Amino acid sequence: MKITVHTDTDEKETHIHVTCPEMTPEIERILSMLHMLNKQLAGYKAGEMYLIEAVDVLYIDTADKKTFLYTKSEVYETDLKLYELEEQLEDADFFRANKSCIINFRHIASLKSELNRRLLVTMTNGEKLIVSRQYAEYMKEKLGVR
């Protein structure tokens, strides 16, 4: 891989150009990381609004018709619905794990096969989440495991 950086003080905005002979998993990972750099989500805690970097979100969960953003040490409520967050984060290494949860691939510590083709995912903060069989195949394919 060859990386070239060109600085131009006349430029008002940063442009990133990727030229490759073919799209590979490595290029896809690089692109998803770049997409995550510019994503922030609004979360609420104790009556205050916080802007949370998408890269810091471990997973997103819905309970009692409320949606929550989980970081390593905090939990924030968001006004967005799960499907809206899924659309916003589709190009940023997040995936639907089950009907009420979206997981950030970057914060998965380990995987374990469960009964009925489900997966038990351990996050980097030690929390355990279930990936339903409906989404388990997609996850295995994206990670390149069988």
N, C-alpha and C positions, 0 to 999 in steps of 0.2 A: 504494500500500500504506500502510495506517495502522497504526502500532504504539502500543499503549497499555500502560503499566506501572503496576500498582497495588501498593503495598507495604502489608502488614498484619502488624504485629508479633505478632498472635495466631495467625497461620498457622504450622504446624509444618513444612510442606513446600511446595515451589514447584509451582504448577500453571500449565501453559501451555495456553491455549485458542486454537485457530485457527478463525476463522470466515471462510468464503470463498464466493463465488457458485458456484465450480466448482473441481475439483482440476486444477491446472495443473502443468507441469514445474517451474516456479519454486517452488510450494508443496511439491512432492515433494522438491526439493533441500533446502529449509529443514527439512522434517521429518526427512530422513535425517541432516542435520548435527546436529540436536537428539538423535537417537537415538545418534549416535556419541559425544556428550559423556559419556554415562554408561557406556560400554563399556570394560572393561579385560580384557586377556588375560594369562594366566600364561605366562611363558616362562622357560626355564632356560638358563643360561650358566655354565660353569666351576663347576658344582655349586651355584650359587645360583639362587633363584627371583626373578624380577622381574615386577612388574605393569606391563604396557605398555598405554598408551592406544591404543585401536583407531584413532584418527585418525592416529597416528604410524606405523602399519603400512602399508608400501607394497604388499606382496603376501605371500601365503602359498604355500609350495611343499612338495611331498612328494617325497622321494627315499629309496630303500632302506627303505621302510616307516616312515620318520620324517617328522614334519611340522615345518616351520621357519617362523618369523615374521621377515620382513625389514623393518627400519626403514632410515632414511637411512644410518646408519653401523654398525649392529649386526645380528647374526643370532642368534635365540633358538630353541631347540627347545621344542616344546609336546607335552603328552601327548594332546591332542585330535586326533581324526581330521579329515580335510579336510571331510567331510560335516557333522560336528558344528560346525565353525567356520563353514561356509557357512550353516547354520541360525541360528547365533547372530548372524551379521552380515548377514542378508538384508535387514534394514531400515536398514542403515547404509552404503549406497553401495559395497558390495563385490559382485563378481560372479564367477562361475565362468568362467575363460578357456579351460581345457582340463581333461583328466581329472586333472591333478596340480597345478593352480594356481588361486588366487583372487586377483583384483586389486582394489585400492582405486581407484575412479574418480578420487578427489581427487588422486592422485599420478601421473596420466598426463600426460606432457609432449607426446607426439605419436603419431600413428597413420600407418601406411603399409600399403597393400594389398599382399598377397603372392600367390603362385601358389595355385591351388585355393581361392580365396575366403577365405584366412586373412588375419589382420592381424598386423602387426609393431607392437608397442606399445613405445614408449620411455618409461621411468619418469623421474620427476624426479631420480633419482640417476644417470641415464644407462644403467641396465640395460635390456636389450631382452628382451621376452617375446613369445611367440606366442599369439594367440587363435585357437583352431581354428575351422574353418568352421561347426561345430555351434553355437558361441556368438557368432560374429562378427555375425550378423544382430541378435541381441538387443542387443549392445553398440552397434551403429550406431543402432538404434532408440532406445535410451535416450539416446544423445548427440544424436539428431536429425540425423544425417548419412546420406548415401546412398552 
